[in-house]
Each structure stands twice: as structure tokens, then as C-alpha cells.
Amino acid sequence: MQVIRLSRIAGQGLERALGTASSGGAGQITISKTFTMTSDQNQTFTINKAGLFNASSGGTLVAVALINNPPTLQAGDSIIINWQININ
């Protein structure tokens, strides 16, 4: 299971969610998820980091990344998170 989480945001369409895995060739896997913010028009969230977990709740944090120039999202905005994993 590949689960992606944005910062520590609960709800608003930005909570932990299942990503889609695809093969990019020998030893390469990409896990992708598009998040769309669903909060009211007056709320904004700055996305500072993303995490990759092995379970939909609890589980192990497999990877975490700080986001350079973090975007601020408001209702209706989307962000795509891609994790590329190379296995040698």
C-alpha cells in the first residue's frame, strides 16, 4: 500500500490518501496522488512537506520531503505529489 500525506492536515481534501503506483522501467516505481482542497473560501493552507506511508492509518513513515517554495492552497486548488523510487 502506498499512502501519501501532506503535512499534518486533517480534512479539507488534503488528508492521507492512497496513491497510484506505476512502473517507470526496471527498478523504478512512481507513486502519485492529486490532492484538491475542499475547505471554505476563506481558508488557506501552506503545504510544507509530504510523507509516504505504508498504511492508511498508523503504519510506518517510509519517506518524507520538505517542499521548497511551499505553495499556499485555497478552496478548489490542486497539488500533485509524485514519489519516484529507484531500486538497484
N, CA, C and O of each residue as an XYZ file, in Angstrom:
352
protein
N       0.843     -1.175      0.000
C       0.000      0.000      0.000
C       0.887      1.237      0.000
O       1.861      1.303      0.749
N       0.559      2.205     -0.826
C       1.308      3.453     -0.897
C       0.361      4.583     -0.525
O      -0.575      4.886     -1.265
N       0.602      5.197      0.607
C      -0.284      6.238      1.100
C       0.512      7.531      1.218
O       1.605      7.542      1.784
N      -0.025      8.595      0.696
C       0.648      9.887      0.712
C      -0.094     10.822      1.657
O      -1.325     10.845      1.694
N       0.671     11.584      2.413
C       0.082     12.554      3.332
C       0.766     13.898      3.134
O       1.981     13.968      2.952
N      -0.026     14.963      3.170
C       0.501     16.320      3.084
C       0.543     16.914      4.478
O      -0.480     16.980      5.159
N       1.707     17.340      4.902
C       1.883     17.953      6.212
C       1.080     17.187      7.257
O       1.028     15.958      7.203
N       0.455     17.874      8.201
C      -0.399     17.226      9.208
C      -1.811     17.776      9.105
O      -2.430     18.127     10.109
N      -2.300     17.845      7.904
C      -3.607     18.428      7.649
C      -4.657     17.324      7.679
O      -4.533     16.314      6.985
N      -5.685     17.526      8.486
C      -6.797     16.584      8.536
C      -7.993     17.219      7.832
O      -8.359     18.360      8.117
N      -8.585     16.485      6.928
C      -9.742     17.016      6.203
C      -9.338     17.985      5.117
O      -8.182     17.996      4.692
N     -10.250     18.779      4.674
C     -10.056     19.774      3.620
C      -9.642     19.146      2.289
O      -9.221     19.863      1.382
N      -9.754     17.805      2.150
C      -9.334     17.136      0.924
C      -7.839     16.888      0.853
O      -7.336     16.405     -0.161
N      -7.117     17.218      1.931
C      -5.652     17.102      1.934
C      -5.145     16.026      2.892
O      -3.947     15.954      3.167
N      -6.049     15.189      3.402
C      -5.648     14.167      4.361
C      -4.942     12.994      3.667
O      -4.900     12.914      2.440
N      -4.398     12.102      4.473
C      -3.698     10.922      3.979
C      -4.592     10.164      3.004
O      -5.764      9.924      3.292
N      -4.040      9.786      1.849
C      -4.840      9.123      0.810
C      -3.979      8.156      0.010
O      -2.760      8.306     -0.071
N      -4.628      7.174     -0.573
C      -3.952      6.160     -1.372
C      -3.447      6.764     -2.676
O      -4.191      7.441     -3.384
N      -2.177      6.515     -2.989
C      -1.599      6.970     -4.246
C      -1.690      5.886     -5.299
O      -1.992      4.733     -4.990
N      -1.429      6.251     -6.530
C      -1.426      5.306     -7.643
C       0.020      4.975     -7.988
O       0.834      5.868     -8.221
N       0.328      3.677     -8.018
C       1.693      3.237     -8.331
C       1.786      2.840     -9.798
O       0.873      2.223    -10.347
N       2.905      3.204    -10.423
C       3.162      2.795    -11.798
C       4.654      2.509    -11.944
O       5.481      3.036    -11.201
N       4.974      1.667    -12.915
C       6.367      1.303    -13.159
C       6.949      2.217    -14.216
O       6.342      2.451    -15.262
N       8.145      2.734    -13.925
C       8.825      3.590    -14.890
C       9.939      2.839    -15.599
O      10.774      3.451    -16.266
N       9.959      1.528    -15.464
C      11.018      0.720    -16.054
C      11.644     -0.141    -14.992
O      11.149     -0.215    -13.867
N      12.729     -0.792    -15.342
C      13.403     -1.715    -14.428
C      13.852     -0.998    -13.160
O      14.650     -0.063    -13.217
N      13.335     -1.441    -12.017
C      13.763     -0.896    -10.738
C      13.232      0.478    -10.401
O      13.721      1.110     -9.464
N      12.236      0.966    -11.145
C      11.708      2.304    -10.882
C      10.192      2.249    -10.682
O       9.462      1.678    -11.492
N       9.740      2.858     -9.582
C       8.308      2.933     -9.270
C       7.967      4.396     -8.983
O       8.711      5.083     -8.283
N       6.858      4.863     -9.517
C       6.360      6.200     -9.219
C       5.030      6.057     -8.506
O       4.152      5.315     -8.947
N       4.887      6.772     -7.403
C       3.629      6.806     -6.655
C       3.121      8.232     -6.725
O       3.836      9.172     -6.376
N       1.880      8.393     -7.177
C       1.328      9.709     -7.473
C      -0.033      9.893     -6.830
O      -0.812      8.947     -6.711
N      -0.311     11.129     -6.416
C      -1.627     11.459     -5.877
C      -1.897     12.941     -6.129
O      -1.042     13.789     -5.876
N      -3.099     13.242     -6.631
C      -3.556     14.620     -6.778
C      -4.483     14.929     -5.610
O      -5.462     14.221     -5.378
N      -4.170     15.978     -4.888
C      -4.996     16.439     -3.775
C      -5.695     17.723     -4.208
O      -5.065     18.603     -4.795
N      -6.992     17.837     -3.924
C      -7.744     19.051     -4.216
C      -8.337     19.576     -2.913
O      -9.039     18.856     -2.203
N      -8.051     20.822     -2.612
C      -8.511     21.412     -1.359
C     -10.009     21.712     -1.433
O     -10.491     22.286     -2.410
N     -10.735     21.317     -0.389
C     -12.189     21.446     -0.376
C     -12.707     22.357      0.737
O     -13.913     22.395      0.980
N     -11.836     23.079      1.408
C     -12.281     23.922      2.523
C     -13.078     25.117      2.019
O     -13.235     25.312      0.814
N     -13.582     25.918      2.964
C     -14.343     27.097      2.555
C     -13.413     28.137      1.921
O     -12.191     28.034      2.021
N     -13.998     29.113      1.286
C     -13.247     30.109      0.514
C     -12.267     30.945      1.331
O     -11.328     31.504      0.765
N     -12.459     31.045      2.636
C     -11.613     31.912      3.454
C     -10.408     31.212      4.060
O      -9.569     31.867      4.679
N     -10.298     29.892      3.898
C      -9.175     29.159      4.488
C      -8.087     28.922      3.460
O      -8.361     28.662      2.289
N      -6.843     29.018      3.919
C      -5.695     28.649      3.087
C      -4.780     27.750      3.904
O      -4.743     27.838      5.132
N      -4.047     26.893      3.221
C      -3.062     26.029      3.858
C      -1.779     26.085      3.053
O      -1.801     25.994      1.826
N      -0.674     26.234      3.738
C       0.636     26.162      3.097
C       1.136     24.736      3.238
O       1.166     24.186      4.339
N       1.528     24.141      2.123
C       1.982     22.751      2.104
C       3.499     22.750      2.239
O       4.215     23.072      1.291
N       3.989     22.384      3.432
C       5.423     22.428      3.731
C       6.148     21.111      3.514
O       7.348     21.094      3.240
N       5.420     20.009      3.636
C       6.073     18.705      3.467
C       5.065     17.657      3.057
O       3.857     17.839      3.206
N       5.578     16.559      2.539
C       4.758     15.419      2.145
C       5.404     14.161      2.686
O       6.629     14.061      2.756
N       4.577     13.203      3.069
C       5.087     11.943      3.597
C       4.525     10.766      2.829
O       3.436     10.839      2.260
N       5.278      9.685      2.820
C       4.860      8.441      2.181
C       4.780      7.382      3.267
O       5.770      7.103      3.943
N       3.598      6.788      3.437
C       3.353      5.786      4.471
C       3.036      4.436      3.847
O       2.733      4.340      2.658
N       3.110      3.390      4.675
C       2.777      2.050      4.180
C       1.405      1.586      4.668
O       1.077      0.408      4.527
N       0.595      2.484      5.241
C      -0.744      2.137      5.707
C      -1.632      3.382      5.697
O      -1.141      4.509      5.764
N      -2.947      3.160      5.613
C      -3.877      4.286      5.553
C      -4.028      5.001      6.892
O      -4.430      6.164      6.932
N      -3.711      4.317      7.983
C      -3.628      4.968      9.296
C      -2.558      4.249     10.093
O      -2.336      3.053      9.904
N      -1.895      4.971     10.982
C      -0.765      4.361     11.682
C       0.306      4.021     10.666
O       0.643      4.843      9.815
N       0.841      2.818     10.750
C       1.839      2.378      9.790
C       3.187      3.044      9.990
O       3.437      3.690     11.007
N       4.043      2.875      9.004
C       5.409      3.391      9.046
C       5.580      4.514      8.035
O       5.146      4.408      6.889
N       6.220      5.590      8.477
C       6.582      6.669      7.568
C       7.799      6.194      6.787
O       8.888      6.069      7.347
N       7.619      5.931      5.502
C       8.673      5.383      4.651
C       9.601      6.485      4.143
O      10.811      6.289      4.036
N       9.019      7.647      3.831
C       9.809      8.770      3.315
C       9.086     10.069      3.642
O       7.862     10.107      3.761
N       9.874     11.132      3.783
C       9.305     12.467      3.993
C      10.146     13.461      3.198
O      11.360     13.302      3.067
N       9.488     14.479      2.675
C      10.203     15.506      1.909
C       9.682     16.884      2.291
O       8.475     17.114      2.363
N      10.615     17.788      2.533
C      10.248     19.194      2.715
C      10.065     19.795      1.335
O      10.823     19.471      0.421
N       9.089     20.653      1.165
C       8.793     21.236     -0.143
C       9.418     22.626     -0.218
O       9.083     23.520      0.559
N      10.337     22.785     -1.175
C      10.945     24.101     -1.406
C       9.894     25.039     -1.977
O       9.057     24.613     -2.773
N       9.922     26.297     -1.589
C       8.929     27.268     -2.043
C       7.515     26.704     -1.884
O       6.796     26.543     -2.870
N       7.116     26.403     -0.642
C       5.835     25.731     -0.410
C       4.642     26.535     -0.943
O       4.536     27.737     -0.700
N       3.755     25.864     -1.665
C       2.575     26.545     -2.191
C       1.522     26.742     -1.102
O       1.439     25.958     -0.157
N       0.730     27.784     -1.245
C      -0.411     28.017     -0.375
C      -1.665     27.729     -1.191
O      -1.890     28.333     -2.240
N      -2.476     26.801     -0.697
C      -3.679     26.389     -1.410
C      -4.917     26.991     -0.775
O      -4.971     27.208      0.436
N      -5.906     27.256     -1.605
C      -7.217     27.661     -1.128
C      -8.245     26.765     -1.816
O      -7.884     25.946     -2.660
N      -9.507     26.913     -1.467
C     -10.567     26.046     -1.989
C     -10.490     25.912     -3.505
O     -10.400     26.904     -4.228
N     -10.529     24.658     -3.973
C     -10.501     24.377     -5.406
C      -9.115     24.191     -5.987
O      -8.990     23.674     -7.097
N      -8.063     24.593     -5.276
C      -6.690     24.404     -5.763
C      -6.292     22.938     -5.632
O      -6.748     22.235     -4.730
N      -5.442     22.493     -6.538
C      -4.930     21.123     -6.510
C      -3.412     21.121     -6.479
O      -2.758     22.060     -6.934
N      -2.871     20.046     -5.931
C      -1.426     19.820     -5.936
C      -1.198     18.349     -6.243
O      -1.901     17.481     -5.724
N      -0.215     18.075     -7.088
C       0.147     16.693     -7.426
C       1.444     16.367     -6.707
O       2.431     17.092     -6.825
N       1.435     15.269     -5.960
C       2.634     14.786     -5.280
C       3.076     13.505     -5.979
O       2.296     12.563     -6.111
N       4.332     13.475     -6.425
C       4.920     12.296     -7.063
C       6.114     11.836     -6.254
O       7.003     12.629     -5.942
N       6.138     10.568     -5.916
C       7.305      9.949     -5.288
C       7.910      9.010     -6.313
O       7.225      8.124     -6.823
N       9.174      9.191     -6.617
C       9.868      8.284     -7.530
C      10.849      7.461     -6.707
O      11.711      8.011     -6.021
N      10.716      6.165     -6.778
C      11.554      5.247     -6.011
C      12.371      4.419     -6.982
O      11.826      3.763     -7.869
N      13.689      4.457     -6.807
C      14.594      3.668     -7.641
C      15.196      2.558     -6.796
O      15.735      2.810     -5.718
N      15.104      1.337     -7.287
C      15.640      0.181     -6.587
C      16.788     -0.401     -7.415
O      16.612     -0.768     -8.577
N      17.952     -0.476     -6.797
C      19.110     -1.030     -7.507
C      19.389     -2.423     -7.020
O      20.326     -3.066     -7.493
